Amino acid sequence: MASKRRRAKRILWLVCLLTAVMNGRISPTAAQDDPFAVHLEWPNEGETFYAGPTSLLYSIPIKGWIDAAGHDPAAITLYLDILQGDAVVDELTGLVQPDGTFELIVTVNPDGSDGKFPAEHLTCGYYCHLPGNLNLPDGPITVRVTAVTPDNEQAQTERHVTVDRSVYTAVPITVLLADNLEQPVAGVKVNAS
């Protein structure tokens, strides 16, 4: 008896759902009508890019794709803004490829040595140890990408990342005798990291 009631409830639920769909109250294609949008594949949200004082110069791609139904992707203009706080500290303009993808190369540590590597000898291709088209500032930043169609329709996304350009610093150290904390010991070399 209970299983017949469950079956009857399921059938009633299915009939109600189909009725709503047929009356246009629920559009089964609504999820497929993706509006104009920009997506970032890389960098990831919250990522940190480290570069110490002896790190080779390195650049990273800001890459992603555009959902541009009804638009020619190659006609879309891309704007990359780098923000610290609310202030735009640098910007770059680029184009979207015909397949809807984009890639803008930015440098993490512009003062690093480039190592004089020819691009064909780098396992990371044409960008990793070569200067990019924009230098990222040190510290927390927002990477904002805005795509604009020829008829001025806009889509935007952003990531929050950190550029950490650590430096060496001298820290004064005094070595003391364990049994006499008042007496410094001279000539003891200390290396630390």
Buried (B, 14 or more C-beta within 10 A) or exposed (E): EEEEEEEEEEEEEEEEEEEEEEEEEEEEEEEEEEEBBBBBEEBEEEBEBEBEEEBEBBBBBBBBBBBBEEBEBEBBEBBBBBBBEEEEBBEBEBEBBEEBBBBBBBBBBBEBEBEEBEEEEBEBEEBBBBBBBBBBBBEBBBBBBBBBBEEEBEBEBBBBBBBBBEEEEEEEEEEEEEEEEEEEEEEEEEEEE
